[in-house]
């Protein structure tokens, strides 16, 4: 797949299936970042990190684990010095957009973390992550409360 910016051009048999999308926001439509929320170089690094041929899939044992996700604790250290492309994307690009949209009256509550994941599926497989609403399953099991993320992308 090759888009107009030659981003995420995966040179493999699965290239037709590797079609990450770029999304824009109101705050950066006319910026130097181009048409996406993420700067093109960061976007390309993410595409490279999770391309079908990247080491991520084997190193994470993805084929034998099923669906899983990661939680990024948005502590001061992470906010001050993101240590990888995921942290950079979340802290410097996604979090500010979410915070822009939050109501001004949050009763002192703040965003404390971000959950992230990537998925893949075999060619021609009718498998996938079913449409659903995210909820904190630990709180659901412990307290019987259904909670949802403040924002999802």
C-alpha positions in Angstrom: 0.0 0.0 0.0 1.3 3.4 -0.9 -0.5 6.6 0.0 0.1 10.0 -1.5 2.9 10.7 1.0 4.6 7.3 0.4 4.0 6.5 4.0 3.6 2.9 5.2 4.7 1.3 2.0 5.0 -2.3 3.1 7.0 -4.3 0.5 5.5 -7.7 1.2 2.9 -10.1 0.0 0.5 -8.7 2.6 0.9 -5.1 1.4 -2.7 -5.0 0.1 -3.9 -5.6 3.6 -1.6 -3.2 5.4 -3.5 0.1 4.9 -3.2 2.3 8.0 -5.3 5.4 7.8 -4.3 9.0 8.6 -6.8 11.1 10.5 -6.8 14.8 11.0 -8.0 17.1 13.7 -9.4 20.6 13.6 -6.3 21.9 15.4 -3.7 20.7 12.8 -5.6 20.8 9.5 -3.4 23.7 8.3 -0.2 22.9 10.2 3.2 21.8 9.0 2.3 18.2 10.0 0.3 17.7 6.8 -3.1 16.0 6.9 -2.6 13.7 9.9 -2.8 14.0 13.7 0.8 12.7 13.9 3.8 14.3 12.2 4.7 12.2 9.1 8.0 11.0 10.6 6.4 9.7 13.8 3.5 8.2 11.7 6.1 6.4 9.6 7.9 5.0 12.7 4.6 3.6 14.0 3.9 2.0 10.6 7.4 0.5 10.5 7.0 -0.8 14.1 3.8 -2.6 13.4 4.1 -3.6 9.7 3.3 -7.2 9.0 7.0 -7.9 8.6 8.1 -6.1 11.8 9.6 -8.1 14.7 6.8 -7.0 16.9 4.4 -9.8 15.9 6.9 -12.6 16.6 8.5 -11.0 19.7 5.1 -10.4 21.3 4.0 -14.0 20.6 0.9 -12.5 19.1 -0.2 -15.6 17.2 -0.5 -17.5 20.5 -1.9 -14.8 22.8 -5.1 -13.6 21.3 -6.1 -10.1 21.9 -4.3 -8.1 24.6 -3.5 -4.4 25.3 -1.0 -2.3 27.1 -1.6 0.4 29.7 0.6 3.5 29.7 0.7 5.2 33.1 0.7 9.0 32.3 3.0 9.9 35.2 5.3 12.9 35.2 8.3 11.0 33.9 6.4 9.8 30.8 4.9 13.2 30.2 8.3 14.9 30.5 10.4 12.4 28.5 8.5 9.9 26.4 10.9 6.9 25.8 9.4 5.4 22.6 7.2 6.1 19.6 4.0 5.0 21.3 4.6 7.2 24.3 5.5 10.1 22.0 2.3 9.6 20.0 0.2 9.5 23.1 1.8 12.2 25.2 2.7 14.8 22.6 -0.1 14.3 20.1 -3.2 12.4 21.2 -3.4 13.5 24.9 -3.3 17.2 24.0 -6.2 16.7 21.6 -8.2 14.9 24.2 -7.5 17.5 26.8 -8.6 20.2 24.4 -12.0 18.6 24.2 -12.6 18.0 27.9 -15.1 20.1 29.6 -13.6 22.8 31.8 -15.4 21.5 34.9 -13.8 18.1 35.6 -14.0 18.3 39.4 -10.3 18.0 39.7 -10.2 14.7 37.8 -7.4 14.1 35.3 -6.4 11.6 32.7 -4.1 9.1 34.4 -3.4 6.6 31.7 -3.8 5.4 28.1 -4.6 1.9 26.9 -3.2 1.0 23.5 -3.1 -2.0 21.2 -2.6 -3.2 17.7 -4.2 -6.2 16.0 -3.7 -8.2 12.9 -5.4 -11.2 11.4 -4.7 -13.8 8.8 -5.3 -13.2 5.1 -8.9 -13.9 4.2 -9.8 -14.7 7.8 -13.2 -13.6 9.0 -11.8 -13.1 12.5 -11.3 -9.9 14.3 -12.2 -7.8 17.3 -15.9 -7.6 17.4 -17.5 -4.1 17.7 -17.7 -3.3 21.4 -17.6 -0.6 24.0 -14.5 -0.6 26.1 -15.0 -1.0 29.8 -12.7 -1.4 32.8 -13.2 -5.1 33.4 -11.4 -5.0 36.8 -13.8 -2.4 38.1 -16.7 -4.3 36.6 -15.6 -7.6 38.3 -14.8 -5.9 41.7 -17.5 -3.3 42.0 -20.1 -4.2 39.4 -19.7 -0.7 37.8 -19.6 -0.3 34.0 -17.0 2.4 33.2 -15.8 3.6 29.8 -12.7 5.6 28.6 -13.1 9.3 28.5 -11.9 9.2 24.9 -11.2 6.6 22.3 -9.5 6.8 18.9 
